[in-house]
Amino acid sequence: MWGIENYWGFVVAALVLNITPGSDTIYILSRTLSQGAKAGIASVLGISSGILVWGLLVSLGLAAVLAQAPMLMLAIKLLGAAYIVWIAVQMWRSNDLDASSLQDASKGMSVLKTYQQGVVTNLLNPKIGLFFLAFLPQFVSHGADSAVPFLLLTATFMVTGTLWCLLLVVLAGFISKKLQQRPEYAQRLSKSSAVILGAMGVHTGISSLKEVV
């Protein structure tokens, strides 16, 4: 479909990554709790805007590589699969969700400033670009010759992520209370996500190797 392999597998993987608690979760919950729903929505849109920029840059760059050097694209897929497994290992070994930071507040920050901070925070995080570089090629069909599949996958990741983050805003009070009372919930979710992500990385790596066998 449109040069995409296993689209629904990508949707599942995107959802798993989106719901895994991390720094974005903290940012959205803290802004919502300290400044209200408008600030929470602004933080979501800021984060999503930053991710969109990374997604577009990586998508267009990968499309150019795919058209000019298919073997280089295969190398990117293999390195990307290894990077995904590495991310999974890091997720298993550590939990970057500090529930106590939910109490930190910046009540004087305007809604526009909250949005801008979300954008800048994402754009200054090269890990997001590396993630897209590793993640998107795994679901693009061998022989695809345009940016369309990359852009569709980016749009899918954006939509699922934005919807989840907006749900965080709606349920901010309940979620933050649970995370502070039972921080092990976040750890369990992170480890479960690590297993799924690691399995996906191994599977896509093997699939990429089969393309040249």
Summary of the structure (lengths in Angstrom):
residues: 213
radius of gyration: 17.8
end to end distance: 23.8
largest distance: 59.5
contacts: 692
relative contact order: 0.23
helix: 82%
strand: 1%
